[in-house]
Amino acid sequence: MIGAIAVGLTAITWGQYLWRIPREQIPRRPWGSLLHTGLAVVLGALSGSWWGWAAALVAAYFWFLTFTSTYRPPIGVGVGDQFPEIVADTSVGTEMRSSDWVGRRTLFKLYRGPW
């Protein structure tokens, strides 16, 4: 029974965390998730069953990934912000600057080439 609780805690915590990744809602240090996985480690180790130990290992892996992560939220340009100066070569070979387009409605689509 204790091992089942550890498995449930681990599965729910990983599910919630993985659900947040594409939405960029990950806190720098997810203390609630760390608390739940810490409890899962303790319960899994105390359970004495192999699946309780497996849950404890997966929960401990969550701790390892959290404390070794270097995730930094992306810094973007918001509506009304000053657009950063970008200098690029056009397909014709001339230089284009983003400041050349000041005062006009412009959509910048930036591509990374096949290099």
Secondary structure, 3 states (H helix, E strand, C coil): CHHHHHHHHHHHHHHHHHHHCCCCCCCCCCHHHHHHHHHHHHHHHHHCCHHHHHHHHHHHHHHHHHHHCCCCCCCCCCCCCCCCCCEEECCCCCEEEHHHHCCCCCCCCCCCCCC
